[in-house]
Amino acid sequence: MSSLKLKHSGGNSMSIAAPATNPSGNLTLTLPVNIGSDRRVLAVNGSGNLEFIYPCGYGHFNVYLSASQTVTNNSEETIEFNTVDGASGQGNAQSWYNNSTYKYTPQVAGVYRFHVNCFWTGDTDSDAIKMRARIRKNGSAYIGDNYAGIDDQYGAYAHNADCISYMNGSSDYIEFRAESHADDGTNGVLQGGNIQYTYGFGYLLEAA
């Protein structure tokens, strides 16, 4: 088995070796024309051409409510996720999530996964409560929706919505929404203060 040895000035070396077993024919891997940008990984396109791509998980974000949020009865409101989970921005690595406008605008085109969890807390005993967790794209079309209800409720309850969507990598954005309907007119309250309660996240599945 032959190899190409690259020697370091310190004396040690690194080798690129041929396969351990004889291939069925001559194989060629063609290097890309650039060195790739930060966080890209090297992949092959099936024809022997190597290229740098964004890996699954790129652009990930994980956010939650720093305090409880009241949702007016019979209305849909944007969940004000203002806290990024993790130290040193780890929960918003590319800063694509804006925790002032509560929008996520990825800058790489591709297919993404999004998830939102709504943890509702009740202060009164309502005869019936219906609630909605939604994921909206570009402020209009909702691409993730979970509608649930409970009778004779008192205490806390949770539900979530999940979706996969193509994003154009420039102007497409995502918002997480919540809606509450109580028969007695009571406003809904989303529990905050901890990542385990009301939270949302998303990340790249496959770049375009």
C-alpha positions, 0 to 999 in steps of 0.5 A, spaced: 500 500 500 503 506 497 502 513 501 504 520 500 508 522 506 508 530 508 513 531 513 513 537 518 519 541 520 519 538 527 520 532 524 514 528 524 509 526 518 502 525 516 501 520 510 495 520 505 494 512 504 491 508 498 485 503 500 487 497 504 484 493 499 485 494 491 479 498 488 475 495 482 478 501 478 482 507 478 479 512 483 480 520 483 478 525 488 478 532 486 479 537 491 475 543 491 478 550 488 477 553 495 479 552 502 472 553 505 469 558 510 468 557 517 465 550 520 464 547 513 466 540 512 468 536 506 464 532 502 464 528 496 458 529 491 458 522 488 462 523 482 469 524 486 469 531 486 470 534 493 466 540 496 465 544 502 458 544 505 454 546 511 453 540 516 447 538 519 446 542 525 449 549 523 445 555 525 442 552 531 439 556 536 435 554 543 431 560 546 426 560 552 422 565 556 426 569 561 419 570 565 412 568 564 408 571 558 401 573 558 397 571 552 390 575 551 384 570 551 382 569 544 388 571 540 394 569 537 401 572 540 408 572 538 412 568 544 417 573 546 423 568 547 428 573 549 433 568 552 439 564 549 440 558 552 448 556 553 454 560 555 457 565 550 452 565 545 452 557 544 445 557 543 445 562 538 451 560 534 451 564 528 446 570 531 441 568 526 435 569 532 434 576 534 431 576 541 429 583 540 424 581 534 423 574 536 425 572 529 430 567 526 432 569 519 437 563 517 443 566 512 444 559 509 439 556 504 436 549 505 431 545 509 431 546 517 427 543 523 423 547 528 420 546 534 416 550 540 414 548 546 408 551 550 408 550 558 401 554 560 400 555 567 393 556 570 391 561 576 384 559 576 379 553 575 377 554 568 371 549 565 375 548 559 381 551 555 383 550 548 390 552 546 395 552 540 402 552 539 404 555 532 410 556 527 409 561 522 414 563 516 414 570 514 409 572 518 403 569 515 403 561 513 403 557 519 408 551 517 407 547 524 401 547 528 398 543 534 391 544 537 389 541 544 384 542 549 383 540 556 376 540 561 376 542 568 383 545 568 387 547 574 395 547 574 399 547 568 399 543 562 404 543 556 404 542 548 408 543 542 409 544 535 414 541 530 416 542 523 421 541 517 421 547 512 425 550 506 428 557 508 431 561 502 437 563 506 436 571 505 429 573 507 425 567 510 424 568 517 420 564 523 416 566 529 413 562 534 406 563 536 401 561 542 394 562 542 389 561 548 382 560 549 378 559 556 371 559 556 371 563 562 375 569 559 381 568 563 388 570 559 393 564 558 400 564 561 406 561 558 411 559 564 418 562 563 424 563 567 427 556 565 429 552 559 425 546 561 418 550 560 417 554 554 422 554 549 424 554 542 429 551 537 431 550 530 437 548 526 439 546 519 438 539 516 441 539 509 443 545 505 441 547 498 
